[in-house]
Structure formats: structure tokens, C-alpha cells
Amino acid sequence: MQIVTTSDGINIHYELTGDSSKPVLLFSNSLGNNKSMWDEQEKAFANVFQILRYDTRGHGESDAPKGAYVLERLGQDVVELINGLKLKTVHFCGLSLGGMTGMWLGMNAADRLESLTLCCTAAHLSPEDLWNARIEQVISMGMGSITETVLGRWFTPSFLKKDSSMVSSVRHQLLTTSADGYAGCCAAIKYMDFRDGLATIDKPCLVISGREDKATPPEHGKQIAAGIAGSKYKEIPDAAHLSNIEQAEIFNQYVMEFLIQFTD
């Protein structure tokens, strides 16, 4: 098992694959998923990049301590992962919670980044009461109590009906996510507000939204793109929150068109 242990003693599980002479493309998962949500991207980008995927604290095979997390800690986990692997810089691609982690990195650890791709994410999500209710529900009733509702926000109705294998995979990721880890990350999102810090991000940036995203509607992506000077904005039709899965071909095309400028 590939693990980096953070400065506060948490084991972060990762997979690093591909040619070490190529630039590193790091993928960061969304709330309630794990590194396997990037399977299609690992296949699509492996010829151009060395691929680094990891399970966010509280998810997948990484440790899931009890209590509230903060975005600073989630971002520091990435810095310590990069340090542990003796990497200088990475291209970062994060979706939802992963995109929030990316924004923290852009504001606080820009020297470790070559570029940022921020997908189906937000600089601030309210109200706090919503997150408090979600935390209470998963702790008291388990992940199964929210799974079907969450899937209905992550995918369009047509995709839910037609692609049972992919939906089943994501359902399994949700059901096997630690309730403590999920709740901890909900707390991190609850307290997050990066709106005033977007202007400090000076790395090349692509922002992607799913047109049918109910979790982080396109206005959130547009706000991020407007706040980061020189960033590019793309919107994927017929895609909800997990646009990298629902419309993988278009998602991969947009990301590759952005990243190709950094390759030889």
C-alpha cells in the first residue's frame, strides 16, 4: 500500500503511476468519493502525464479521524504528499471538495503548482444549517441514509437510468466512505469562504462546470473564473456534479486542451 503519513499522524493513501520523466498530474476527489472516481482520467492522460491520485483525508483508504476538518489541513495534506514523494511541482485537478483544496493550494502553496483545474466546485457554500443537518444525519444514521439523494444531485436523471455500472461504482464509493470522514469534510466546507482570496491566485487556471449541476451550479464556477485573473471557463452540457464521469470524453477534451500548453 502506498502511504504518506502527515505531520499530524494521518495516513494518506495514494497511487502514482506512469513515466517519472513526465510532468505530474494530481487528481483530488470530491466529497464522498475516492481516488477511483478518476479512473477514466487516469486512462486518458497516462500517455502525457505521470498520474498521482490520492484519497482525501476521511475517504477511501486514507485515515478518517473523528471531528471537524478544515480546508487548510486538507490542503496541507497535499503539500505533505508532494513533499513525501519528493516532487517539486504538480498540475492539480480537483472536483468539488477537491477543487476547494485546489483553491487553498493556489492561495497558500502556489510554488508547488504548475496549473490549476477546478471542476464543479465553489468558493463558498451556504447555509451552515444545511451542513449541520448533513453532519448529524450521517453520524446518527450512516452513509446509506443520504446515498440515493446525493446520487440524484450528482448525475442527471437520464444518466442514472442508462449507466448502471458507473452509478453502481459511485454508489459503492459513497456507501463505503467513513461517516466520520464525510462529516469532518462537511465541516471543512461549512467554514470555507475563499471568495476574497481568489484574486491572489496567479497560476494558469481552468474552471469547469456541469450545466445541470445541482450541488455547485454553474454560477459558482463563473464566480471563481471571474475572480482568478486570466482563468478559462468551460461548461459541459448534459452533465451534473460528477461531470468527469457523466461526460468523460468532453471533460477530458477540455482538460487536455488546457494542459497541452505545458507539455513538450
C-alpha angles and dihedrals in degrees: 000000000000109000139165116195114217127223090262093052101259119141113227115197118215144167121216114187138169140032112345091209090067126082115269121249111196120200122202120197131231128247110291096014134087138213092288089073085079096057094115092048092049088058095044099049102034093097092059105029143034102244123226118185126172140178111247114237107282094025140090114340095341120103118273111207119191121252138046120322127205130214091241089063093046089051093046088053088062093048090051091047090053090047093047091055091046092238120154101204140350140198104242126213119178134169125208105324087012090057090051088053088050092054090052089052092048090054099039111021105028092143089071094054134081094180143346129228110187115190132191092338142125139221090220134010125192161225106051090209090066091056093044090054092048091050093049092048098052093044094049101033106021134239093294090069093068103028103097093042091051093048088054089058096043099053137034116252092250093054092048089056101043107036105052096159095057093041090050090052092052091044089055091050090053095046093049095047112111111255088218091051093046092048091047091054092045086059090051090054092045092059097039122112115160098158095109093045100054092090090062092062108100103168123108104274138192119193119198128190132183109231092220096041111138095178097055106007119207093264087072092055091046090052091053093047091049090051098050112069114235095007122145125228127209129178122202117213121221091021131114127189102316093052092157088066103032095047101017096156095054092040092052091047093054093046094047092048088055098043099042090080089068096053129084 
